[in-house]
Amino acid sequence: MGTITAFPQTVYADGTALLVYQGQPNRSVNWTVTGSGSITALSNATDETGRAGAKYTPGTSNTSVLVEVTAGA
C-alpha cells in the first residue's frame, strides 16, 4: 500500500496541485478521482524509487474529492 501527498496540501478552486504517489518501484499506476475535478497523469508507472506523479485540477469549489491510485505488477 502506498501514500499520496498533495503539493500544496490545500487546493483552491483557481489552482492546481501536484500529487505524488509513493509505493513500490517500477509498478504501473492508474489514477482516479471521485468528485469534482480532473487528474492528469505525469507518469504511467512508478520510478526506481517508487514515485509517480499527477496534476489535479479542481472542479466545483467547496467540495471534497477522493483520489485513488491503483498500482499493478
Secondary structure, DSSP 8 states (H G I E B T S, - for coil): --EEEEESSS--TT--EEEEEE-STT-BEEEEEESSEEEEES-SB--TTSEEEEEEEE-SSS---EEEEEE--
